[in-house]
Amino acid sequence: MTTRLPKLVAFDLDYTLWDFWVDTHVHPPLRRHHVTGKVIDSQRNPKIIDFYRDVPQIMHRLQAAGVTIAACSRTYAPSLAREALDLILIPPRTGSDSSAKRIPAIKFFDQLEIYPSSKIRHFKKLHEKTGIPYDEMVSSLTLCMEVAVTHNWVAVLRRRMEESGSRGAWYVNLRTNETHLD
């Protein structure tokens, strides 16, 4: 039986898309380094603010498939999280025109639920705003929990891809910070 991708994929930010807690590990203000163009914070030894390596291509694939992309974070620094998403530049999709420009990460998100609360409230708001039924929503946490139970992210990924008929993976393994793209 083949099923399709979910209508909405919700990503947590901290330790899902990037390797830190934005409210405790990052010191504002953020800026782009004048030489490297990387986003950095204001520490003496600045922290680079960026997504895990394969996240940009996952975002491109979800967007191309028409999936609604949401960010859901319970951070106590919502404005800093939004600032980071605004400053991080996503490279063009692999294989695209060489003249294509980098795009602010925030533009990939159709919905932002970034405030201290519960994931339940975040998903209720997503449902209210989009009308997408809960059973058509998948969160990065849901996938992580599935991996934790099976202890095998490759098996989960393969099964998800087979069920969706997808040739491209859209899964970020939170346990090992690995991602997989076909």
C-alpha positions, 0 to 999 in steps of 0.5 A, a space after each residue: 500500500 502506498 500513502 503520500 507524504 503528510 500535509 504538514 511537517 512540524 520541526 522543533 528548532 533546538 537540537 532538531 534543525 540546529 545543534 543548540 538551545 537558542 535560549 541558553 547557548 546563543 548570545 544576542 545580537 546575531 550578525 553575519 560574519 563580514 568574511 565568511 557570511 556565517 551567522 554568529 552570536 556575540 560571544 567572545 568565541 562566537 557560536 556559528 548559528 546554522 542548520 545541520 548539514 542536510 536540513 536545507 535540502 530536506 526543506 527544499 524537498 518538502 517545499 517542492 512536494 507542497 508540504 506545509 512546513 512549520 516551526 514549533 518551539 517552546 523556547 523562552 527566546 522566540 525573538 532570537 529564534 526568529 532572528 536566527 531563522 531570518 539570518 540563516 541563508 539556505 543555499 539553492 536546491 542541489 542541481 538548480 541554476 547556478 545563479 540562484 540566490 540563497 534564501 532566508 530560512 524563515 521563508 521556508 516556514 509556512 507557519 511559526 509557533 515559537 513561544 513558551 508553551 506546550 506542543 499541544 497548544 502549538 499543534 492546536 494553533 496549527 490546526 486552527 490556522 491551516 485547517 489541516 487535520 491532526 492525522 495529516 501532521 507529523 512532527 520531528 518529535 514523533 519521528 524521533 520517538 519512533 526511532 527511540 522505540 525501534 532503535 533503528 532510524 534506517 528502518 523507520 526511514 525506509 518504511 516511511 519512504 515506502 509508505 509515502 512512495 517518496 524517493 527522497 528522505 525528509 527525515 532528520 535523526 535527532 538521536 545521532 544528528 544524522 540525516 539521510 537523503 537519497 
